[in-house]
Amino acid sequence: MQPSHSVGVPFPKYSYKKATLVYAYPAHGCQPLKNNLGPNEVVLLERGECSFVEKIINAENAGALIALVTDSHAGGDEFVDMVTDATQRQAGIPAGYITGASGRRLRDFLLYSEGDIRLTIPLNHTLAMLRDVPSKPPWELW
């Protein structure tokens, strides 16, 4: 996953545990979502048809914890830098982009199975200096 700080807020300094992934309805998220999202739900949106920020704001208004965008129709392994539109709006939830290949697998599972996808979103210390990272157990830090 590639986070986008220009479309949504940064991911917090703690990990999310026990979040549930749901597929957006409508899938592109260009209109208000009809999903009834709870406080621990992450929404998966399809790329295209409107700006990234429009999608993320609609996910936020529906109650999503995090919004993830993918291009499951193309199904590639490329990441896309999600940037804001000309309105310079920003959503109040974290947002990230998932490659199309991964997004396709997630979408197909959500649409064609009866199971849930439970997520644990770990801490991202990629850009942090080790001296600035609070004391964590090895499995959280590395």
C-alpha positions in Angstrom: 0.0 0.0 0.0 1.2 3.5 -0.8 -0.2 6.2 1.5 -1.3 9.5 0.1 -0.9 12.6 2.4 -2.1 15.0 -0.2 -5.6 13.4 -0.4 -6.0 12.2 3.1 -4.5 12.7 6.5 -1.3 10.8 7.5 -1.8 7.4 9.1 -1.6 7.6 12.9 1.4 6.5 15.0 -0.4 3.4 16.2 -1.4 0.3 14.3 -5.0 -0.5 13.4 -6.2 -3.9 14.6 -9.4 -5.7 13.9 -10.5 -3.5 11.0 -12.8 -5.0 8.4 -12.4 -4.4 4.6 -15.6 -3.7 2.7 -16.1 -3.0 -1.0 -17.6 0.4 -1.8 -21.0 0.8 -3.3 -21.0 2.4 -5.8 -17.6 1.0 -6.5 -15.9 4.1 -7.8 -17.1 6.2 -4.9 -17.9 9.3 -7.0 -21.4 9.6 -5.4 -22.2 9.3 -1.7 -21.6 5.7 -0.6 -24.6 3.6 0.2 -22.5 1.4 2.5 -23.5 1.6 6.2 -19.9 1.7 7.5 -19.0 1.2 11.1 -16.1 2.8 13.0 -13.6 0.0 12.2 -14.3 -0.4 8.5 -11.9 0.2 5.7 -13.5 0.8 2.3 -12.0 -0.4 -1.0 -12.8 1.9 -3.9 -12.1 1.6 -7.6 -9.9 4.1 -9.5 -11.5 6.3 -12.2 -14.5 8.4 -13.0 -13.7 11.2 -10.5 -10.8 12.6 -8.5 -9.1 10.7 -5.7 -10.1 13.4 -3.2 -13.8 13.1 -4.2 -13.7 9.3 -3.5 -11.9 9.7 -0.1 -14.3 12.4 1.1 -17.3 10.3 0.1 -15.7 7.4 2.1 -15.2 9.7 5.0 -18.8 10.9 4.9 -20.0 7.3 4.9 -18.0 6.6 8.1 -14.9 4.8 6.8 -11.9 4.5 9.1 -9.5 4.4 6.1 -10.1 4.5 2.3 -8.1 2.4 -0.1 -8.2 2.9 -3.9 -7.2 0.3 -6.4 -7.4 -0.3 -10.2 -8.6 -3.9 -10.1 -9.8 -3.8 -13.7 -6.3 -3.1 -15.0 -4.8 -5.5 -12.5 -1.2 -4.2 -12.7 1.5 -4.1 -10.1 2.2 -0.3 -10.4 1.6 2.1 -7.7 -0.1 5.4 -8.4 0.6 8.7 -6.6 -2.8 9.9 -5.5 -2.9 13.7 -5.7 -5.5 16.2 -4.8 -7.7 17.9 -7.4 -8.0 21.6 -8.3 -10.2 22.3 -5.3 -7.3 21.6 -2.9 -9.7 19.8 -0.6 -8.4 17.1 1.7 -10.2 14.3 3.5 -10.0 13.8 7.2 -9.2 10.1 7.0 -6.0 8.2 5.9 -6.0 7.1 2.3 -3.8 4.7 0.4 -3.4 3.1 -3.0 -3.2 -0.7 -3.5 -1.9 -2.2 -6.8 -4.5 -3.5 -9.2 -3.3 -7.1 -8.8 -3.8 -7.0 -5.1 -7.0 -5.0 -5.4 -8.5 -7.5 -7.8 -7.9 -10.4 -5.3 -9.5 -8.4 -2.5 -12.4 -7.3 -4.7 -13.1 -10.8 -5.9 -13.1 -12.2 -2.4 -15.4 -9.5 -1.1 -17.8 -9.8 -4.0 -17.9 -13.6 -4.4 -17.4 -15.1 -1.0 -19.3 -14.9 2.2 -16.2 -14.3 4.4 -14.8 -11.2 5.9 -11.4 -9.7 5.4 -9.9 -8.6 8.7 -7.1 -6.2 8.5 -4.2 -5.3 10.8 -2.5 -2.2 9.4 1.0 -2.1 11.0 3.0 0.9 11.9 5.1 2.4 9.1 8.5 3.4 10.2 10.0 3.7 6.7 10.8 7.4 6.9 11.3 7.6 10.7 14.7 7.9 12.4 15.2 5.0 14.8 15.9 7.5 17.6 12.4 9.0 17.0 10.6 5.7 17.2 9.0 5.0 20.6 10.1 1.8 22.3 8.3 -1.1 20.5 8.6 -4.8 20.5 10.6 -6.1 17.6 7.6 -7.4 15.7 6.0 -3.9 15.6 9.2 -2.1 14.6 10.7 -4.2 11.9 
